[in-house]
């Protein structure tokens, strides 16, 4: 018996279970979700039924297990389930399921539900290490992430058949925490969050640019996380890759273009997160056409670009939150503190890009958050999504 004050009361969760040895853990996930007040509608694939009995899951869930598009009472069980869901959770998600979902292949009840739903989706992959590390699986996971699907990464540990390595289904605790966070955390609802991402490119001539190694991953993670927490998000990006679902994107190339767009957006934005790596210098002029080798080594004269963030800091409205990044190779905190003051910021995310796995191009980051008054908070090497979450936790705190 649950009460309406239970954390997930009133939420309908479709729990998809695929055929993997970890299917037995889905039973525990199901029980915990029901204990938290959720209405859990279980859907099993044919493979899942080889690992756990449908009676077990039916007994613990809020309604009987469904497995087929064809033999249920409703002629359209997938749309009914998809439309009624506040969240679709797949645990465990096999390589086959990830591939079908990434490619829009709706061939059984669960994949039909995934394609039919507009609700947030959480997938929890589980498989042998070799399969998890295969390029095709990783590409599918990337595609799903880019579309806004929440992925709870598998853990390192014992696998079926006595093997061990990365690929074990995340712990039920972690899965339930992600579901609760996706369903519950709307602490940026009503806010307009503007995020910049990627490195600017400053033209030298018709074909050459001054660029940097920024991948934009950290900015994309912040944009996605802010959207997930209910914000209206505008991503100003130099990176040619799809924005997370529900995020408005403006593509720019140079610092000047980025400044023009951001100055306009910041006039009304509640939060600006300046994750882009803006070039500090640009050629004074861009040669029309291509500079020919035959003319000898060209002399390229540089000038400073406008400091976009300093401009936003000078024009900051009361209540607006400005976040800057500081990619350093030493003297991290002192540099970040000076940036905070110089640019009139509320938070600086400082990272030492000389450390392995940190900053440009990596999926991971290790940062120190620096706030006015010298307050520090360090985050060890973790996924850029975790850093995005921690960053927005601080932003939400600053807005309160
Ligand atoms: O001063 P520094 O370039 O290290 O500051 C980094 C922060 O300032 C980042 O948030 C970056 O996006 C922003 N920046 C900017 N305009 C520039 C250079 C950096 O907005 N021209």
Boltz pocket constraint, residues with backbone or C-beta under 6 A from the ligand:
constraints:
  - pocket:
      binder: B
      contacts: [[A, 255], [A, 274], [A, 275], [A, 276], [A, 277], [A, 278], [A, 279], [A, 280], [A, 305], [A, 306], [A, 307], [A, 308], [A, 309], [A, 310], [A, 323], [A, 324], [A, 325], [A, 326], [A, 327], [A, 339]]
      max_distance: 6.0
